Amino acid sequence: MEKALPKGGAAVKKILADEKLVAYCGLYCGACRRYLSDTCPGCGKNEKATWCRIRKCNIEHSLSGCAECSEFSDVNGCKKFNNPLSRVFGFIFRSNRKAGVDRIRSVGRDRFAAELAGLKRHSLPR
Protein backbone atom coordinates (compact mmCIF):
# COMPACT_ATOMS: atom_id res chain seq x y z
CA MET A 1 0.00 0.00 0.00
CA GLU A 2 1.40 3.39 -0.93
CA LYS A 3 2.05 5.96 1.76
CA ALA A 4 1.48 9.70 1.61
CA LEU A 5 2.63 12.45 3.97
CA PRO A 6 -0.25 14.60 5.25
CA LYS A 7 0.14 18.09 6.69
CA GLY A 8 1.09 16.71 10.12
CA GLY A 9 4.06 14.82 8.66
CA ALA A 10 3.04 11.30 9.78
CA ALA A 11 2.82 8.67 7.05
CA VAL A 12 -0.67 7.40 6.24
CA LYS A 13 -2.05 5.11 3.59
CA LYS A 14 -3.46 6.57 0.39
CA ILE A 15 -7.15 6.10 -0.26
CA LEU A 16 -7.36 3.40 -2.91
CA ALA A 17 -10.31 1.42 -4.26
CA ASP A 18 -10.25 -2.09 -2.79
CA GLU A 19 -13.40 -4.17 -2.49
CA LYS A 20 -11.81 -6.09 0.42
CA LEU A 21 -12.10 -2.86 2.41
CA VAL A 22 -15.88 -2.65 2.10
CA ALA A 23 -17.19 -3.28 5.62
CA TYR A 24 -19.93 -5.82 6.25
CA CYS A 25 -22.33 -3.00 7.18
CA GLY A 26 -21.87 -0.85 4.06
CA LEU A 27 -19.11 1.50 5.18
CA TYR A 28 -15.82 1.82 3.31
CA CYS A 29 -12.82 1.13 5.58
CA GLY A 30 -10.42 2.24 2.85
CA ALA A 31 -11.26 5.88 3.59
CA CYS A 32 -11.57 5.61 7.38
CA ARG A 33 -9.11 7.66 9.45
CA ARG A 34 -8.29 4.71 11.71
CA TYR A 35 -7.53 2.45 8.75
CA LEU A 36 -5.50 5.13 6.98
CA SER A 37 -3.40 5.75 10.11
CA ASP A 38 -2.75 2.02 10.61
CA THR A 39 -4.67 1.82 13.90
CA CYS A 40 -7.32 -0.53 12.47
CA PRO A 41 -6.91 -3.29 9.89
CA GLY A 42 -10.40 -2.73 8.47
CA CYS A 43 -13.60 -4.58 9.31
CA GLY A 44 -12.81 -7.82 7.51
CA LYS A 45 -9.51 -8.34 9.31
CA ASN A 46 -10.38 -6.79 12.67
CA GLU A 47 -10.53 -9.87 14.89
CA LYS A 48 -10.83 -7.63 17.96
CA ALA A 49 -14.28 -6.50 16.79
CA THR A 50 -16.03 -9.42 18.51
CA TRP A 51 -18.55 -6.88 19.86
CA CYS A 52 -19.92 -6.20 16.36
CA ARG A 53 -23.09 -8.23 15.86
CA ILE A 54 -23.22 -7.33 12.15
CA ARG A 55 -19.71 -8.67 11.54
CA LYS A 56 -20.46 -11.83 13.52
CA CYS A 57 -23.73 -12.46 11.62
CA ASN A 58 -22.08 -12.05 8.21
CA ILE A 59 -19.22 -14.38 9.14
CA GLU A 60 -21.65 -17.00 10.52
CA HIS A 61 -23.67 -16.86 7.28
CA SER A 62 -20.58 -16.76 5.02
CA LEU A 63 -21.59 -13.41 3.54
CA SER A 64 -19.22 -10.69 2.40
CA GLY A 65 -21.70 -8.11 3.69
CA CYS A 66 -25.29 -7.23 4.51
CA ALA A 67 -25.88 -6.46 0.83
CA GLU A 68 -25.81 -10.23 0.18
CA CYS A 69 -28.43 -11.00 2.85
CA SER A 70 -31.59 -12.40 1.29
CA GLU A 71 -33.55 -12.39 4.55
CA PHE A 72 -34.10 -8.61 4.51
CA SER A 73 -34.81 -6.66 1.34
CA ASP A 74 -34.56 -3.54 3.52
CA VAL A 75 -31.68 -3.87 5.99
CA ASN A 76 -33.47 -1.57 8.43
CA GLY A 77 -35.73 -4.55 9.17
CA CYS A 78 -32.75 -6.40 10.69
CA LYS A 79 -32.38 -5.87 14.44
CA LYS A 80 -28.63 -6.52 14.23
CA PHE A 81 -28.22 -3.82 11.60
CA ASN A 82 -30.78 -1.31 12.85
CA ASN A 83 -30.84 -0.83 16.61
CA PRO A 84 -30.52 2.17 18.97
CA LEU A 85 -26.74 1.83 19.29
CA SER A 86 -26.26 1.69 15.51
CA ARG A 87 -28.41 4.79 15.06
CA VAL A 88 -26.31 6.69 17.62
CA PHE A 89 -23.13 5.43 15.93
CA GLY A 90 -24.43 6.63 12.56
CA PHE A 91 -25.29 10.05 13.94
CA ILE A 92 -21.96 10.58 15.73
CA PHE A 93 -19.83 9.41 12.80
CA ARG A 94 -22.12 10.90 10.14
CA SER A 95 -22.41 7.56 8.43
CA ASN A 96 -25.16 6.18 6.25
CA ARG A 97 -24.72 2.42 6.33
CA LYS A 98 -28.14 1.70 4.80
CA ALA A 99 -27.33 3.85 1.76
CA GLY A 100 -24.06 1.94 1.47
CA VAL A 101 -25.78 -1.45 1.54
CA ASP A 102 -28.36 -0.26 -0.99
CA ARG A 103 -25.61 1.08 -3.28
CA ILE A 104 -23.61 -2.16 -3.03
CA ARG A 105 -26.75 -4.08 -4.00
CA SER A 106 -27.18 -1.74 -6.96
CA VAL A 107 -23.62 -1.51 -8.36
CA GLY A 108 -21.59 -4.22 -6.63
CA ARG A 109 -18.75 -4.12 -4.09
CA ASP A 110 -15.97 -3.25 -6.53
CA ARG A 111 -17.75 -0.23 -8.01
CA PHE A 112 -18.89 0.88 -4.53
CA ALA A 113 -15.27 0.76 -3.32
CA ALA A 114 -14.18 2.80 -6.34
CA GLU A 115 -16.93 5.38 -5.78
CA LEU A 116 -16.14 5.88 -2.09
CA ALA A 117 -12.40 5.96 -2.72
CA GLY A 118 -13.04 8.63 -5.36
CA LEU A 119 -15.16 10.60 -2.91
CA LYS A 120 -12.54 10.02 -0.17
CA ARG A 121 -15.35 9.06 2.20
CA HIS A 122 -16.00 6.13 4.52
CA SER A 123 -19.75 6.49 3.97
CA LEU A 124 -22.27 7.93 1.56
CA PRO A 125 -23.67 11.26 2.72
CA ARG A 126 -26.62 11.26 5.12
Buried (B, 14 or more C-beta within 10 A) or exposed (E): EEEEEEEEEEEBBEBEBBBBBBBBBBBBBBBBEEBBEEEBBBBBEBEEBEEBBBBBBBEEEEBBBBBBBEEBEEBEEBEBBBEEEBEEEBEEEEBBBBBBBBBBBEEBBBBBBBBBBEBEBBBBEE
